[in-house]
Amino acid sequence: MAAISPKKPRSKANSQITDSDLQHHSQELGRLGSIFGSKEQAPIYFAGLLMVVASVGFCIVAVCPTTPEKSDALKALGGIIIAALTFLGGASGRTKD
């Protein structure tokens, strides 16, 4: 039986990310990119944030006293929540080529 040789350790150049790499990456993202991530992930994070904010608004409007604008606000916020959920469902089903 042949002996199994241990793997060679990776060189430091390949296994470590340098400060210049991190600085370059942060400059590519910009200010909004540092919050929402790269261009592949930003729409997903934005839709999730929009869904959370609309859900909180929906809950607040739902407990408010009845007014003529209440039903319109609930319909609008419900539509935003459904649209965000639909986008998130479609985005999670996408496969990378």
C-alpha positions in Angstrom: 0.0 0.0 0.0 1.3 3.5 -0.9 1.9 5.9 1.8 -0.1 9.1 1.8 2.0 12.2 1.9 0.7 15.2 3.9 -0.5 18.1 1.9 2.0 20.9 1.4 1.2 24.0 3.3 -0.2 26.9 1.3 2.2 29.7 0.7 1.5 32.9 2.6 0.8 34.8 -0.6 -2.1 32.6 -1.6 -3.7 32.1 1.8 -3.7 35.6 3.3 -5.7 38.7 2.2 -3.5 41.8 2.3 -4.6 45.2 3.5 -4.4 46.5 0.0 -6.9 43.8 -1.2 -9.3 44.9 1.5 -8.9 48.5 0.7 -9.5 47.9 -3.0 -12.6 45.8 -2.3 -14.0 48.5 0.0 -13.4 51.2 -2.7 -15.2 49.1 -5.2 -18.3 48.7 -3.0 -18.6 52.4 -2.1 -20.7 53.7 0.8 -24.0 51.9 0.0 -22.0 48.8 -1.0 -20.5 48.6 2.5 -24.1 48.4 3.9 -25.8 46.3 1.2 -22.8 44.2 0.0 -21.8 43.4 -3.6 -24.0 44.0 -6.6 -25.1 40.4 -6.5 -26.4 40.5 -2.9 -27.5 44.1 -2.7 -31.0 43.6 -4.3 -31.7 40.7 -1.9 -30.7 42.7 1.2 -32.6 45.8 0.0 -35.8 43.7 -0.6 -35.4 42.1 2.8 -35.0 45.5 4.5 -38.0 46.8 2.6 -40.1 43.9 3.7 -39.1 44.3 7.3 -39.9 48.1 7.3 -43.2 47.5 5.5 -44.2 44.7 7.9 -43.5 47.0 10.9 -45.6 49.7 9.2 -48.4 47.2 8.5 -48.5 46.2 12.2 -48.5 49.8 13.3 -51.3 50.8 10.9 -53.3 47.6 11.8 -53.6 48.6 15.5 -54.4 52.3 14.8 -58.0 53.4 15.1 -60.2 53.0 12.0 -59.9 55.9 9.5 -60.8 56.1 5.8 -57.1 56.0 4.9 -56.4 52.9 7.0 -57.6 50.4 4.4 -55.6 52.1 1.6 -52.5 52.1 3.8 -53.0 48.4 4.6 -53.4 47.5 0.9 -50.3 49.5 -0.1 -48.1 48.0 2.7 -49.5 44.5 2.0 -48.7 44.9 -1.7 -45.1 46.0 -0.9 -44.7 43.0 1.5 -46.0 40.5 -1.1 -43.8 42.1 -3.9 -40.7 41.8 -1.7 -41.5 38.2 -0.7 -42.0 37.4 -4.4 -38.7 39.0 -5.3 -36.9 37.1 -2.5 -38.4 33.8 -3.5 -37.4 34.3 -7.1 -33.9 35.5 -6.2 -33.3 32.5 -3.9 -34.4 30.2 -6.7 -31.8 31.5 -9.2 -28.8 29.4 -9.9 -25.4 30.8 -10.8 -24.1 29.8 -14.2 
